[in-house]
């Protein structure tokens, strides 16, 4: 009997729906699946309050862990043949609960010498978050064998409006009745079942060498060249902001609150004013950078880690 552990953290329930659909084509004869939801001691409420949403930025981006509740004993009693790790992206980084788990002794025990498939559900930018995830998995002596990234398919400025409606309002509904529903589409969530077949085959054959290639044939990952540079540049700027804010002290510090207000307005300016300029520059330099863009797309679609 093959043992599979699905580890996840989901606020809205979207990510849980995805991994459950994925599991339907993995579980069955000779395969048993166990679920483990990561639980912070002080969980993050959903829907978010606006102040709490922005206050999570510095700790999230700087990958500062929070305290977690211990998993149930039966989860730690098994050695798993495969771990499926579902995560959200917060501020271009794996969410605080997922990051905290991967820095824990529990993660080092569960993931040691174990194949891992990551499943991402986010708005659109996940590339640098996955690079951070790769390094976290290496620190746990785990082997990344597959990645699935499901995103909001609508254009950037539409998805910004709809995601705010969802995160702060708590309902995955059409904003004003005219905007599309936020997040990963219902069709893509339902279709995530298809990814389970190559995962199950690799699991039963104990051969993961070609798993990512098989997942890519099913459109598990689509890398948008524009978002590569946007994500990289965003990480540079977020580094400056996060370090500046964290120096003002913990949550509730008045100086921290003032900087977070400035960060909020900077973020809005970056999305609505800077992003269109970046797009124009990208188009203007696309042809001379074509070969590099092609190499970058291949790399970020893979499960490799640079310099490894």
Buried (B, 14 or more C-beta within 10 A) or exposed (E): EBBBBBBBBBBBEBBBBBBBBBBEBBBEEEBBBBBBBBEBEEBBEEBBEEEEBBBBBBBBBBBBBBEBEEBEEEBEEEEBBBBBBBBBBBBBBBBBBBBBBBBBEBBBEBBEEBBBBBBBBBBBBBBBBBBBBBEBBEEBEBBBBBBBBBBBBBEBEBBBBBBBBBBBEBEBBEBEEEBBBBBBBEEBBEBBBBBBBBBBBBBBEEEBEEBBEBBBEBEBBEBBBBBBBBBBEBBEBBEEBBEBBBEBEEEEEEEBBEBBEEBBEEBEEBEEEBBEEBEEEBEEEEEEBEEEBEEBBEBBBBBEBEEE
